[in-house]
């Protein structure tokens, strides 16, 4: 296998991995268009699915600067076109570059991720007479999602909502990563529900060691939260609730894995409450190697696209306490595979922590059922196959 870098006037910095011993390429080709190849959820999910395709040849084009995952794609013989625009938008240049990539690759279908790339890909696909699939990965236009945004940011969201709604008719179909995201975006953009297919983001269970925590009387309880440090993830609620919980369980600890702009305010809250020895912000961590060190997973998020962090806890055998938002209810069932508390309620989170303290054996039994459910419904190999079959069907089905 070797890599060729091609430069020219139509597009630049294009890395194409070629395996000289590889079998003949699949007959159908899908072009994935995305903003960057950094390490965000959409990018990671794209990589995880694309390398598992068996009947289609994936090709990737990222329109904006940022290519940390590029070598992973090319190592799996997936061609990557790096347009690499450094402008925030640069729609005219992006359109020109993507059109050149499409003319060269002649894909059978295009799939676009994230708003900027979606808008550009829809226009290129329309004028190239190629079916294009849109994607929904969050409740981008919901009140909960936008509560913490500045006035300027809210104006930008309003503009892109209009642009998204206007160009949505160019899409042959859409993929949403949860039923709640499907419902929310269909309502906001005026899209028929039957035009949106729900395909969850899968996880690779092989990355996790299934190990239900042992029930040991007197053992200090260790709680874990995983999520980006932003207000919508509810970590402030969790810290306040945990502070009250400590009066009943003084030896417990809470660790929060993730980074984000709320780190400073969360650190200040921890200092204010005197919890420096009880609540620790771990920063970015490799979750599969970390998660089995804990007894319980707590997920207080106010809004999610798909509750992937909960699925990871399910694969690891960790009991789950989670906010009662709709998308979490697509993953676990209250008092069967997990335990729900009221979104945004410090008192309800405290009660959930107390319930776990008094019902560890029951919670662990729920975790076993949760693991079985995750393996049946969220295994990455199955999810990738579902996405590939959907795309193949969309190529075959006439408008």
Secondary structure, DSSP 8 states (H G I E B T S, - for coil): -EEEEE--SS--SEEEEE-TT-----SEEEEEEES--SSSHHHHHHHHHHTT-SSEEEEEEEEES--TTHHHHHHTT--EEEEEE-SS--HHHHHHHHHHHHHHH--SEEEE-SHHHHHHHHHHHHHHT-EEEEEE-S-TTSHHHHTT--HHHHHHHHHHHHHHHHHGGG-SEEEESSHHHHHHHHHHHT--GGGEEE----B-GGGS--------TT---EEEEES-SSGGG-HHHHHHHHHHHTTT-TT-EEEEEB--TTHHHHHHHHHHTT-TTTEEEEES--HHHHGGG-SEEEE--S--SS-HHHHHHHHHT-EEEEE--HHHHTT--BTTTBEEE-TT-HHHHHHHHHHHHH-HHHHHHHHHHHHHHHHHH-BHHHHHHHHHHHHHHHHHS--
